[in-house]
Amino acid sequence: MDQKQSSWLYKAAMLSISLVLVTGGSISAALPEMAKTMSGVSPAGINLIATIPQGAVIIFLVLSGAFVKKIGIKKTILLGLLIMSVAGIVPAFTNNYWLILVSRFVFGAGIGLYNALAVTIINLRFSGSEQSTLLGYRVSMESIGASVASMLVGVLLPLGWHSVFFIYLAALPIAFFFYRYVPEIEVPEHDETTETATQGGLDWKNLVLSLVFMILVMTQITIILQIPQVMLERQISNASIASMVVALFTFSGMIGGFLFGRLYTMWHRYALSIFLVGSFAGLMTLYSAHSLVIMVLGTFIAGVSGSLMCTSIFNLMTNVTAPSKQAFANTVILLGANVGSFAAPFGIQFAQSMLGRTAETPLLFFGTLIIMVSIIFIFASRFYTEEQA
């Protein structure tokens, strides 16, 4: 195998583990059928099947570092993928609600074990424009994986709700691919020179990024939840078409991931602020939309910009964090993301209590929040440049 091919396979294997990272909610379409089978379980209990993995993700994001110290980065990633696959298919063989609930929690634990590491391995092995490009591609892999998983659920659902859980078998060939082409990745030891250059590794800058990421993820989840509500409330279209528009949001995020490397290199210091302005434009377009065309346009702008701004967070982290601290910094940032995902419904409720209980008011609320963050980062960007670090 020549060096070029080996390098291509190496990068592909590193990126492939992100394909299954955000597939936890892909089985949501099966919940109504599951409710029919489990007639004694409340609607909230049924919804918990889809949401409980998120709780495990938060817990095991924190515990992931202990696993890395004990068995290394590569084995921790492989363990996470194997846990995902085995626990993921348990509901395919049982109608027992509590067993399903436990298996879904364990499934989330597998995701949490390697969630941050999917970013860390890129940060540790690559730098500069190549790192930016691969971080963008990684986000695209998440979008591709989620889209394919949702399509497979649609294909399998007519065979019965049990069958949809077989989608998680995809983690096994991905684990083999990663095992075959990615060697063990060592976390750099404490280096005084690097530590000084990055002003102490994990500091207030990363905590700020975690808080900002929480807001960004809340915004993205709000868009996904409110698009159908706005379209139905304004009688723009039916639920089926609204579902397709939401799918466009995921697809446009994939495009944003592929564009990230080039755009970040071009705008560098002000990239995040520009991406935030783009997200604001998308949110305001959705807020004012009264036709399907404008709705689609706003969704596309918001999807592309959202992917770009979220990926920027990890790039900025590498500028102010020593290599030996990046795994922990990724964990802190992803904790912010998961808290944002969990808190999004509460954010929507708060926005509607402040601005009025209509479907579009959360879009205005988060659009205002996003543009405020953009303005702040125009001035704060100097703290996150490589020159400053």
N, C-alpha and C positions, 0 to 999 in steps of 0.2 A: 504494500500500500504506500503510495507516494505521500510526501509530507502535506501537499495541498489537500488531498482527499482526506487524510487523517485529520487535518485542521478543521475541515468542513464537518466531518462526522462528530468531532469533539464539540464544536459549537452547537450542532443540531441536538446532540444528546443532552447538553446543558440546558438548552431551551425547551426540550421536550417535556421535562418534568412539570412545566407550567401549564401544559395542556389540560391537566385534570385538577388544577388548583381551585377553580371556581365552579366546579360542577356539582357542588353540594345541593344547590337549589334546583337543579335541572329536573328533579323528579316531582316538582310541585304540581305538574299537570296530572299526576296520578293520585293526588290527595283526595279528590271527590270520590273516586272509585274505592279508595281505601276506607273512606268514611262509611260507605255502604256495607263493607265487610265487617267493620268494627262499630256496629250500631250503638254499643254502650259507651263509646268514647265521645266526649264533647268536641265541638268544632275547634275550640282552643287546643285541646289535646291532639287533634289531628294536625293542626298547623305546627305544633311543637315538633313533629317528625321532621319538618323541613328546616326549622330554625335551631334545634338543639345542637347540631354540629358547630354552630358559631360559638356557643359557650365553651365547648371543648377546645376550639381553635385558640381562643384567648388564653386559656389555662396552659396549653402545651406550647404556645409561643414563648411563654416565660420559662417553661421547663426545657425547651429545646437546647439551650446552652449547656445544661448539665449533661445531656446525651452526647453533645459534640465533644465535650471534655473527656467523656468516658470511652466513646467508640469512634469518634472522628466525624467529619462532615459527610463523607460519602456514605458511610454505613447508616448514619442518622437519616439521610435522604432516602436510602433504600428501605429502611425500616418503616418510614412514614408511608411510602408507596405501597408496601406490602400490607400494612395495617389498613390503609384505605381500601385496597382491593378485597381483602378477606372480610372485613367488617361491612364493607359496602354491599356485598351480595347476600348477607344474612337474611334481609327481609324477603328475598326471593323464595325462601324456603319455609316461611312461617307466617301465621296470622296473629301470633301473640303480640299484642301491643307493646308490652313492657320489654320484651326481648328486642323488638324492632327499635324501641326508643334507646335502649342501651347500646345496640349495635350502631345506631346513628351517632351517638355520643363518641364511641370509640373511633368511628369513621372520621369525625371532626378532629380527634386527637392525632390521627395520622397526618391530616392536613397541617395542623399546628406545628408538628415536629419539623417539617421542612419548608413551611411557608416563607419564613424570612431567609432561609438558606438558598432558595431559588434566586434571590437577588444577590445574596452575599457571594456566591461562587462566581458571579459575573464581575462584581466589584473587586474581588481578590485577584482574578486572573487577567483582567483587561483594564485599560485606562484610555483616557482621551476620547477622541471621536469614535473609536471602536467600541469602547464601553457604552457610550451614549446610544450608539446604534443597536447594540445587543440588548440593552435595557428596554428600548422601544420595541424590538422584536419580541421580547419576553411578554410584554403586555399584549401584543398581538396574538401570541400563543394562547393566552388566557381567553381572549375573545373567540378565537377559532375553536378551542376546546369546548367552551360553553355553548357555542352555536351548534356544533356537531352533536354534542350530548343532548341538547334540546330536540334536535331533529330525530335522533335515534329513539328518544322517549316517545315521540309522536308515532314512529313506525312500530315500536314494540307494544304500546299501550293497548291496541286492539287484541293482543294476545293475553291480556290480563295484567293487572297492576304489578303482580309479582315480577313479571318479565323485565320491567324497566330498570330494575336494580342491577341487571347484568351489565349495564353500561360501565360499571366500575371495574369490570375485568380488564378494561383498557389500561389500568395502572400497571398490570403485570408485564406486558411487552415493553412499556416505557421504562420500567425498572430494569429489565434486562438490557435495553439499549443504553441506558445510563451506566449500568455496571460494566458493560463491554467497552465503552469508548471514553469514559471519564476516570482518570486515575484519582487516587486519594488527594484531596485538596487540603494542604496544611494551612492552619491559621497562623499568621506571622506572630513571632514572639514579641514581647514588649521591646520597642526600639526607642531609645531616648531621643534620638535625633528626629525621628518621624513624629514622636509624641509632642515634642516642642513645636514642630512645624504646624501641627494641627491643633495646638493650644489645648491639649489635655484630652483629646479623643471625644468621648461623649460629654457634651456640656449643654448649656442652655440653647445653643443653636439647634441641636437635634430635638430638644423638647419642643421648641417652637415649630420645627418641621412636623413633629408628631401631631401637634394641635392643629396646624394648617391642614395636614392630611385628613384628620378627622372631619374637618369642615368640608373638604373636597369630596370625600366619600359620602357624607350625608347629602351633599348636593346631587351627586350622581344617582344615589338610591331614590332620592325625592323625584328626580326626573323620570326614572323608570316607573315609579308608583303613580305619578300624577298625569303622565301622558294619556293613558286610557281614560282617566277621570275627566280631564279637560275635553277630550274628544267627544265623550258621551254627553257631558253636561252642556256643551255648545252644539250638540247634534251635528258634529262634523262628519262622523261616520259611525259604524257599528263596532262591536267589541272585537270581531274577527280582524277587521282592518287595523284597529288600534293595536292589536297584538303584533301585527306585521310592522307597524311603525316602531314599536318597542324593540323588535328584532333588528331594525335598521340602526338603532342606537348602539347596539352591541357591535354590529358590523362596522359602523363608522369609527368605533373605538379601535378596531383592528387597523384601519387605515391610518389613524393617528399614530399608532405604535410604529408602523413602518416609516412614517415621515419624521419621527422624533429626532433621530440622529442628525439628519441634515439641518433641521430647523433649530435645534439646540446649538449646534456649532455656529450657525449663522447669527443667532441673537444672543447666545451665551448668557451674559450677566442679566439681561432683561427678559430672557426667554419665559420664565415663569409668569411674570407680570403680563406679557403679551398673550400667553395661553389663557390666563385668567380672564383677560378682556374678551377673548374669543368665546369662553364659556358664558360670560355675561351676555354677549350678543345672542348666543343660542337660547339662553333662558328668556331674554326679553322677546325674542321672536316667538317662542312657544307661548309666552304670556299673552301676547297680542294676537295670536293666530285665530282666525275664524274660517279657515279653509284648509283642506287636506294638503294642498301644495305648500302653504306656509308652515303647516305643522311638520311636514316632512323636511323642509328646509331647516327649521329650527332644531329638529332632532339630529340632523346630520352635523350641523355646526356644533351643537352641544356635545355630541358623541366624540367627534374628532378632537375638539379642544379639551374635553374632559380627560381623554386618554393622555394627551400631551402634558397637561398640568400635573396629573398624578405621577407620571413617569419622571417628571422634573424633580420631584421631591427626593428620589433616590440618587439622582445625579448630584444634587446639591449636598446631600449627606456625605458623599465621598470626598468633597472638597474640604470638609471641616472635621473629618474623622480619621484617625490613624487606622491603618489596615487591621491591626490587632483588635480594634474596638468596633469594626464595622458589622460583625455578626450581631452584637448586642444592640448597636444603633438601629439596624434593620428591624430587630424585634420590637424596639420601642416605637418606631415609626408605624409598624404594622399593627401594633396594639391600638394606636390612634385610629387606624383605618377600621379595625374591627369594632371599636367602640362607636365610631361614626356610623357604621352599618347597622349596629344594634339600635342606636339612638335615633335613626332617621324618622321612624313613625312619630316619636315624641317631638322632634323638630317640626314636622309637618303640623302636628296638633298645636304647637306653640305659635307657629306662623299664622295659622287660621284664627287663633284666639286674639292675635294682635291686629290682623289686617282684614279679617272677614272670612266666614266659613264658605268660601267657594274653592273650586278645584285649582284655580290658577294662582291664588295668593301665595302658596308656598314657593312658587317659581319666582315671584317678585321678591319675597323675603330673602331667599338664598342668592338671587341675583345681586341684591344690594350688598349682602355679606361678601360675595365673591369680589365685587368691584372694590370694596374697602380693603380686602386683603391684597388685591393687585396694587393699589396705591401705596400701601404700607411697604410692599416688597420692592417697589421702585427705589425707595430710600434704604431699605435693609439689604439690598442685593450685595452691597460692598462687603458684608460680613460673610458671604457665601462664595466669593470668588476664590479661585486657586491662588491668585496672587496674594490675597489677604491671608489665606491659610499658610 
